[in-house]
Structure formats: structure tokens, C-alpha cells
Amino acid sequence: MAAQLLEIHRQAIQQLSLIPAKGGCFEVEVNGQLLYSKLQTERHAEAGEVEGLIAAYLDQQA
């Protein structure tokens, strides 16, 4: 997923960090804003869901 995000948004992403965690935690933050949380949704992200959330966030910032 990290490689895909960097390829799609290479103009907007300067740095991407993957931080391992325990307990089924999978959260995506951009500039300190939580865009997706497996803990909150209680489900895995669907294919393309995280990329769509990031794209929508970047569009709002433009």
C-alpha cells in the first residue's frame, strides 16, 4: 500500500511512515488528521478506500 500511495501521490507526499502496532491497529493520518481507523470502523479497509480518503483530503487542501 505504501508504494502505491507514493506512486499515485508522489507530488503531494514528501514522507510516508509505516509504524508497526499490536492489537489490530491500522490507522491512517495525514498531517495529524485521522483519515481511517480500523479500531473505529471495526473492519478492514476495502480495496482503494484508503487511497480515496487520501485523495479527497489532498483535494480539499489544494
Chimera marker file (.cmm) of the C-alpha trace (Angstrom):
<marker_set name="trace">
<marker id="1" x="0.000" y="0.000" z="0.000" r="1" g="1" b="0" radius="0.5"/>
<marker id="2" x="2.820" y="2.416" z="0.823" r="1" g="1" b="0" radius="0.5"/>
<marker id="3" x="4.405" y="2.034" z="-2.612" r="1" g="1" b="0" radius="0.5"/>
<marker id="4" x="1.030" y="2.555" z="-4.305" r="1" g="1" b="0" radius="0.5"/>
<marker id="5" x="0.319" y="5.717" z="-2.309" r="1" g="1" b="0" radius="0.5"/>
<marker id="6" x="3.748" y="7.132" z="-3.085" r="1" g="1" b="0" radius="0.5"/>
<marker id="7" x="3.319" y="6.376" z="-6.790" r="1" g="1" b="0" radius="0.5"/>
<marker id="8" x="-0.168" y="7.908" z="-7.040" r="1" g="1" b="0" radius="0.5"/>
<marker id="9" x="0.535" y="10.985" z="-4.905" r="1" g="1" b="0" radius="0.5"/>
<marker id="10" x="4.264" y="11.470" z="-5.464" r="1" g="1" b="0" radius="0.5"/>
<marker id="11" x="3.796" y="15.234" z="-5.976" r="1" g="1" b="0" radius="0.5"/>
<marker id="12" x="1.978" y="15.668" z="-2.658" r="1" g="1" b="0" radius="0.5"/>
<marker id="13" x="3.651" y="13.136" z="-0.343" r="1" g="1" b="0" radius="0.5"/>
<marker id="14" x="7.062" y="14.134" z="0.917" r="1" g="1" b="0" radius="0.5"/>
<marker id="15" x="7.316" y="11.478" z="3.600" r="1" g="1" b="0" radius="0.5"/>
<marker id="16" x="5.431" y="8.301" z="4.449" r="1" g="1" b="0" radius="0.5"/>
<marker id="17" x="5.920" y="6.360" z="7.665" r="1" g="1" b="0" radius="0.5"/>
<marker id="18" x="4.655" y="2.900" z="8.497" r="1" g="1" b="0" radius="0.5"/>
<marker id="19" x="4.543" y="2.324" z="12.234" r="1" g="1" b="0" radius="0.5"/>
<marker id="20" x="4.008" y="-1.256" z="13.428" r="1" g="1" b="0" radius="0.5"/>
<marker id="21" x="1.474" y="-1.697" z="16.201" r="1" g="1" b="0" radius="0.5"/>
<marker id="22" x="-0.227" y="-4.502" z="18.085" r="1" g="1" b="0" radius="0.5"/>
<marker id="23" x="-3.855" y="-5.281" z="18.717" r="1" g="1" b="0" radius="0.5"/>
<marker id="24" x="-5.211" y="-4.963" z="15.185" r="1" g="1" b="0" radius="0.5"/>
<marker id="25" x="-4.483" y="-1.257" z="14.971" r="1" g="1" b="0" radius="0.5"/>
<marker id="26" x="-4.456" y="0.201" z="11.450" r="1" g="1" b="0" radius="0.5"/>
<marker id="27" x="-4.779" y="3.956" z="11.291" r="1" g="1" b="0" radius="0.5"/>
<marker id="28" x="-4.014" y="6.422" z="8.533" r="1" g="1" b="0" radius="0.5"/>
<marker id="29" x="-3.178" y="10.012" z="9.418" r="1" g="1" b="0" radius="0.5"/>
<marker id="30" x="-2.255" y="12.837" z="7.074" r="1" g="1" b="0" radius="0.5"/>
<marker id="31" x="-0.786" y="15.987" z="8.610" r="1" g="1" b="0" radius="0.5"/>
<marker id="32" x="-2.071" y="14.890" z="12.002" r="1" g="1" b="0" radius="0.5"/>
<marker id="33" x="-5.644" y="14.323" z="10.789" r="1" g="1" b="0" radius="0.5"/>
<marker id="34" x="-7.027" y="10.813" z="11.195" r="1" g="1" b="0" radius="0.5"/>
<marker id="35" x="-8.480" y="9.664" z="7.868" r="1" g="1" b="0" radius="0.5"/>
<marker id="36" x="-9.095" y="5.982" z="8.615" r="1" g="1" b="0" radius="0.5"/>
<marker id="37" x="-9.123" y="3.880" z="11.763" r="1" g="1" b="0" radius="0.5"/>
<marker id="38" x="-9.717" y="0.142" z="11.841" r="1" g="1" b="0" radius="0.5"/>
<marker id="39" x="-10.326" y="0.462" z="15.566" r="1" g="1" b="0" radius="0.5"/>
<marker id="40" x="-13.147" y="2.969" z="14.992" r="1" g="1" b="0" radius="0.5"/>
<marker id="41" x="-14.737" y="1.279" z="11.979" r="1" g="1" b="0" radius="0.5"/>
<marker id="42" x="-14.198" y="-2.226" z="13.399" r="1" g="1" b="0" radius="0.5"/>
<marker id="43" x="-13.361" y="-3.517" z="9.910" r="1" g="1" b="0" radius="0.5"/>
<marker id="44" x="-10.506" y="-3.749" z="7.430" r="1" g="1" b="0" radius="0.5"/>
<marker id="45" x="-10.291" y="-1.026" z="4.813" r="1" g="1" b="0" radius="0.5"/>
<marker id="46" x="-11.715" y="-2.058" z="1.451" r="1" g="1" b="0" radius="0.5"/>
<marker id="47" x="-9.560" y="-2.055" z="-1.671" r="1" g="1" b="0" radius="0.5"/>
<marker id="48" x="-8.892" y="1.543" z="-2.729" r="1" g="1" b="0" radius="0.5"/>
<marker id="49" x="-10.624" y="3.018" z="0.329" r="1" g="1" b="0" radius="0.5"/>
<marker id="50" x="-7.532" y="4.482" z="1.967" r="1" g="1" b="0" radius="0.5"/>
<marker id="51" x="-6.266" y="5.889" z="-1.333" r="1" g="1" b="0" radius="0.5"/>
<marker id="52" x="-9.665" y="7.505" z="-1.909" r="1" g="1" b="0" radius="0.5"/>
<marker id="53" x="-9.649" y="9.088" z="1.534" r="1" g="1" b="0" radius="0.5"/>
<marker id="54" x="-6.157" y="10.471" z="0.971" r="1" g="1" b="0" radius="0.5"/>
<marker id="55" x="-7.079" y="11.786" z="-2.488" r="1" g="1" b="0" radius="0.5"/>
<marker id="56" x="-10.171" y="13.532" z="-1.079" r="1" g="1" b="0" radius="0.5"/>
<marker id="57" x="-8.097" y="15.068" z="1.729" r="1" g="1" b="0" radius="0.5"/>
<marker id="58" x="-5.446" y="16.330" z="-0.719" r="1" g="1" b="0" radius="0.5"/>
<marker id="59" x="-8.149" y="17.794" z="-2.995" r="1" g="1" b="0" radius="0.5"/>
<marker id="60" x="-9.577" y="19.743" z="-0.031" r="1" g="1" b="0" radius="0.5"/>
<marker id="61" x="-6.139" y="21.125" z="0.768" r="1" g="1" b="0" radius="0.5"/>
<marker id="62" x="-5.476" y="22.337" z="-2.794" r="1" g="1" b="0" radius="0.5"/>
<link id1="1" id2="2" r="1" g="1" b="0" radius="0.2"/>
<link id1="2" id2="3" r="1" g="1" b="0" radius="0.2"/>
<link id1="3" id2="4" r="1" g="1" b="0" radius="0.2"/>
<link id1="4" id2="5" r="1" g="1" b="0" radius="0.2"/>
<link id1="5" id2="6" r="1" g="1" b="0" radius="0.2"/>
<link id1="6" id2="7" r="1" g="1" b="0" radius="0.2"/>
<link id1="7" id2="8" r="1" g="1" b="0" radius="0.2"/>
<link id1="8" id2="9" r="1" g="1" b="0" radius="0.2"/>
<link id1="9" id2="10" r="1" g="1" b="0" radius="0.2"/>
<link id1="10" id2="11" r="1" g="1" b="0" radius="0.2"/>
<link id1="11" id2="12" r="1" g="1" b="0" radius="0.2"/>
<link id1="12" id2="13" r="1" g="1" b="0" radius="0.2"/>
<link id1="13" id2="14" r="1" g="1" b="0" radius="0.2"/>
<link id1="14" id2="15" r="1" g="1" b="0" radius="0.2"/>
<link id1="15" id2="16" r="1" g="1" b="0" radius="0.2"/>
<link id1="16" id2="17" r="1" g="1" b="0" radius="0.2"/>
<link id1="17" id2="18" r="1" g="1" b="0" radius="0.2"/>
<link id1="18" id2="19" r="1" g="1" b="0" radius="0.2"/>
<link id1="19" id2="20" r="1" g="1" b="0" radius="0.2"/>
<link id1="20" id2="21" r="1" g="1" b="0" radius="0.2"/>
<link id1="21" id2="22" r="1" g="1" b="0" radius="0.2"/>
<link id1="22" id2="23" r="1" g="1" b="0" radius="0.2"/>
<link id1="23" id2="24" r="1" g="1" b="0" radius="0.2"/>
<link id1="24" id2="25" r="1" g="1" b="0" radius="0.2"/>
<link id1="25" id2="26" r="1" g="1" b="0" radius="0.2"/>
<link id1="26" id2="27" r="1" g="1" b="0" radius="0.2"/>
<link id1="27" id2="28" r="1" g="1" b="0" radius="0.2"/>
<link id1="28" id2="29" r="1" g="1" b="0" radius="0.2"/>
<link id1="29" id2="30" r="1" g="1" b="0" radius="0.2"/>
<link id1="30" id2="31" r="1" g="1" b="0" radius="0.2"/>
<link id1="31" id2="32" r="1" g="1" b="0" radius="0.2"/>
<link id1="32" id2="33" r="1" g="1" b="0" radius="0.2"/>
<link id1="33" id2="34" r="1" g="1" b="0" radius="0.2"/>
<link id1="34" id2="35" r="1" g="1" b="0" radius="0.2"/>
<link id1="35" id2="36" r="1" g="1" b="0" radius="0.2"/>
<link id1="36" id2="37" r="1" g="1" b="0" radius="0.2"/>
<link id1="37" id2="38" r="1" g="1" b="0" radius="0.2"/>
<link id1="38" id2="39" r="1" g="1" b="0" radius="0.2"/>
<link id1="39" id2="40" r="1" g="1" b="0" radius="0.2"/>
<link id1="40" id2="41" r="1" g="1" b="0" radius="0.2"/>
<link id1="41" id2="42" r="1" g="1" b="0" radius="0.2"/>
<link id1="42" id2="43" r="1" g="1" b="0" radius="0.2"/>
<link id1="43" id2="44" r="1" g="1" b="0" radius="0.2"/>
<link id1="44" id2="45" r="1" g="1" b="0" radius="0.2"/>
<link id1="45" id2="46" r="1" g="1" b="0" radius="0.2"/>
<link id1="46" id2="47" r="1" g="1" b="0" radius="0.2"/>
<link id1="47" id2="48" r="1" g="1" b="0" radius="0.2"/>
<link id1="48" id2="49" r="1" g="1" b="0" radius="0.2"/>
<link id1="49" id2="50" r="1" g="1" b="0" radius="0.2"/>
<link id1="50" id2="51" r="1" g="1" b="0" radius="0.2"/>
<link id1="51" id2="52" r="1" g="1" b="0" radius="0.2"/>
<link id1="52" id2="53" r="1" g="1" b="0" radius="0.2"/>
<link id1="53" id2="54" r="1" g="1" b="0" radius="0.2"/>
<link id1="54" id2="55" r="1" g="1" b="0" radius="0.2"/>
<link id1="55" id2="56" r="1" g="1" b="0" radius="0.2"/>
<link id1="56" id2="57" r="1" g="1" b="0" radius="0.2"/>
<link id1="57" id2="58" r="1" g="1" b="0" radius="0.2"/>
<link id1="58" id2="59" r="1" g="1" b="0" radius="0.2"/>
<link id1="59" id2="60" r="1" g="1" b="0" radius="0.2"/>
<link id1="60" id2="61" r="1" g="1" b="0" radius="0.2"/>
<link id1="61" id2="62" r="1" g="1" b="0" radius="0.2"/>
</marker_set>
